[in-house]
Amino acid sequence: MSLFNLEAKKLLSIVVPVYNEQLNIEKFYEEATKAVAGLDMDYEIIFVDDGSKDTTPLILSRLTQQDAHVRALILARNFGHQLAITCGMDHAKGDAIITMDGDLQHPPAMIPDLVQKWREGYDVVQTVRKATDDAGFLKRLTSKWYYIILNAMSPVHITPGGSDFRLIDKRVLETFMRFREHDRFIRGMIGDIGYKQTTLSFIAPRRYAGKSKFSGRKMLHFALDGITAFSKTPLRISFYVGLLSGLLSVLMIIHVLYCHITGQAAPGWTTTMIVVCLMGGLQLIFMGIIGEYIGRIFEEVKQRPLYWLRAELGQKKD
């Protein structure tokens, strides 16, 4: 067979954001390397260190020296999970790109299944978490209702249980890289991007080691990004509730005037305080909603880079 007829191996890029994961990285590397060994593909594993304060960067440096398939992008500070993923995707050179977390709750053993779906012609293979072994009742309940509320507000359908463990084709990546907003919700962005998509379900195992870095504050911020990035419904709700409050205020004025004309005792301090507190609370809530959207505009008009690197380790694939 002529050498000209030999097709070059496809390249698979695996993007892994990490933050203080010194106890998980080497185990993840072993499992991921084992998973791709049976694929007839070249591969690169791109770790993105999101400003870790432990020995994560040192471990990544050692892995890049030991294995030419490993690259490490060291961010100058903590930019957050979504921007760390974006950084890795920007630097990926693969024909197919997989994003996954490095705590082994996204099982590396599923990598061949994602690649198989890609070979069947799908451009996006999204995983759906059916359950998490260490998730409590409250977390499962809040997650369920979050997706119900989000999908009720947003014109873009977000798959309940969807995670940032997915495979996308290079064509999808090229389109995704044109989306440069700072406050990003990648699950929604990929869901809205189009192309031929499918899903794979999995049960997330417990973390191999350590604790989740997603605090309650970070989860709330992430949830707000998901809602405000894809829906103007909160602003519309503010308008309609304001309209209703104005109507009720007019009715209250008519009631007070009626009581004054007929000589009846007008409702006193209690009624006044209830109305003032209710209206004041509603105004503060809706000012906060408007402020959230204005804050997003403020971040975008500054046109700052999404992230910047302190170091880049390992060899780039051609």
N, C-alpha and C positions, 0 to 999 in steps of 0.2 A: 504494500500500500504506500502511495506517495505521501511524503511528509506534508505536502500541501493539502492533503485531504483530511489530515488529522485536526480535529477541532480542539482548540485550547480548552482546558478545564474552566468551568465557571468558578467565579470567586464568591464565597459567602462571607459577609461581614457580620460579626456578632458584637453589638454595642451593649456595654454593661456599665451603667452609672453606679458608682460606689461612694459611700460616705462613712468613714470610721468602720470599715468592714475587714479589719486585720485578721479576724478569726474565721472569715468565710472565703476569702479570695482564693487561697490555694486549693481548697476543696472544690470550689466552683470551677477553677481552671482544670483540675483533674477530670471532673465530670463532663465539662464541655468538650474537652479534647477527646475524651472517650466517645462522646456522642457523635462527633463529626468524623471520627476515624473510618466509619463504614460508608461515608458519602464519597461519591466520585467527584469531589470538588476540592479546589484549593480554599483556604479559609484564613481569616484574620480575626483575632479577638481584640476589640478596642475597649479597654477600660478607661472610664472617665472619672477621675478623682475630683469630687465636688468639695474641695477644701477640707479634706480630712485632717483631724488633729492627732491621730494615732500614727501607727507605723505603716499605714496603707501605702503611701507613696514609695517607701523603701521596698516593700514587698513587690510592688508593681515594677520598680526599677530592676529588681533581681529577675523577675519573670521575663522582662523584655530582653535581658542579656542571655537568658537560658534558651529562649524559644523565639525564633524569627517570626513566628505567626502572631506574637503578642505585641500590641502597641499600647501605650499609656498616654493619655492627655491629662495633664495636671492643671486644673483651673486655679486661677490666682486667688480665688476666695470661694465661699459657698454661694452658688447662684440658684440652687434649688434643683429638685429632681427633673423637672420638665426641661429646663435649659441644659442640664447635663446630658440628657438624652439627645437634645437638639445638637449639641456640640459633637457628640459621637457620630450622629447621622451626617453632619456636615463633612466630616473627615472620612467617612466610609467610602470605599472604592468598589464594593461588591456588586455583582449582578443581582443579588438578593441580600437584603439587610434584615437581621433579626435584632430587636431590642428586648432586653430582659434584665431583671434585677439580679444582683450578685449574692443574695442571701439564700439561694436555692429554693425559695418559695415558687419561683418559676422553674419547673424541672428541666434541666438540660437534656434529659432523656427524650423530651418531646421535639427536639430540634429536627430529627429525621422526619417526623410527621408533618411539621410545617413545610419542610423542603419538598416533601412528596406532593402536598397540595399545590405548591408553587409550580412544580413540574407538570401538574395536571392543567395548568393554565390560569390559575388564580393570581391576581396582582397583589392582593392583600389577604393575609391569613391572620385573622384576629382570634386570640384565645379568650375564652369566657370562663371565669372562675365560678364553678358551681358551689364550692364550699372551701373554707379554710380551716385546717385542723385546730388551730389555736385561736380562732375568732370567737369572741363571747357573744351572748345573746344581744346585748345592746348594740354592738358594732354591726351585727347582721341586720338588725332592725333598722338602724339609721341608714345603712347602705341601701337597703331595699326602698325606703321612702325617699331617699335622695334621688334615686334614678326615676322614681315615679314622678316626683315634682319636676325634675329637670326635663324629662320628656314631655310633660304637660306644657311646659313653658317654651321649649325650644322647637324650631322647625326641623332641626337635625336630630334624627333618632340616635340615641346613645344606648348601646346594648347593655342591659343590666348585667353586672358582674364582669364587664369588660375591663381588661387590664392593659398595661403597657408592655405586655409580652406578646409580640406580633412579628410577622414577617411581611415585608413590603418589597415589591419589585423595584429595580433601579429607576424605571420610568416614574413610579409613584414618588420616589425620593426626589427626583429632579423637580417635580411639581411642588412637593412639600417644602423644598428649600426656598421657594419663592414667597412663602408665608413667614414674615419676620416680626410678628407682634411679640411683645415682651411677656405679657401675662397670658400664657398659653395653656390650653387644655388639649393635649395631643390626641386623646381618645376621640374627642369631638372633631378635631381637625382631620384625622384620618377617616372618620366616619362620613365626613362631608366631602371628602376629596374625590369620591367616585371610584371609577375603575371596577374590575370584577373582584368581588369580595366574598369570603366565606369565613366560617368560624370553626374552632375546635374547642371542646370543653375539657376542663381538667379540675382536679381537686388539689388545692395548694397545700403542700405539706408544711409542717412547722419550720421555722427558721432553723438552719443548721446550728448557728451560734449567735449570741448577742441578742439585743432587743431592737425593735423597730425604731427607726429614726423619725417616723411620722408622728409628731406630737399632735395633741388636740388642736392647737393653734394652727399648725401647718395643714391639718386636714380641713379645718374650717376655711382657710385661705384658698386651698385647692378647690373646695366645693363652690366657693364664691366665684372663682375663675371660671369654673365650668358653666355656671348659670349666666354670668354677665358676658362671657365671650360669645355666647350663641343665642342670647335672647334679650329683647327689649321689653319683655313682658313685665318685669318689676317696675319699669318706668310707667307703663300703661296702667298697671294696678294703682300706682301712686296717683295718677291723674283721675281715675275713676273713683277711688276712695275720697280724694279731695273734692270731686264733684258732689259725691254723696254727702260728705260732711258739710259742704256749703248749703246744700238743700236742707239738711237737718237744722242748720243754723238759722235759715230763713223761717222754718217752721217754729223754732224756739222763739224767735223774735215776735212772730205773730201771736204765739201763746202768751208771751209776757205782756204784749199790748192789749190782748183780750182781757187778761186778768186786771190790768190797770184801768181799763175803761169800765169794766163791770164792778170795780171796787173790791175784787177778790184779793186775798193776800198772795202776792207773787212768791214763787219758790225762792227760798232764801239761800243762805250761805252754802248748804250741802249741795244743792243742785248746781250752783255756780261753780264750786270746786270740782265736782265730777266732770262737768263739761270742759272746764279749763284744763284739767289733767288729761282728759281723754284727747282733746284736740292738740294739746302741747305734745303729748307722747306720739301721736300720729305724725305730727309735723317733723319731729326729730327723726323718726324712723325713715320717713320718705326723703328728708334732707340727706340722711346717711346713704340711701340708695342712689340718689342723684350724685352725691359726692364720690361714690364708688366708680361710677361711669366717668365722672370728670377726672378722677385720679388716673384711670386707664388712658384717657386722652393725654393727660400731662406726661405720662411715661413715654408715650409714643412720639409726641412732638419734639422731645429732646433728641431723638434719633441717635441714642447711644448704642454701642454694640451690644448684642445679646449677652456676650461673655468674652473673656480674654484668658489666655493661657499663661501659666508660669513656666511650663516646660512641656515638651513633646518627646516621648521616649519610644524607641523602636523604629523599625524600618517600614516605610510606606510600601504598600503593594502597588504594582504598576497597573 
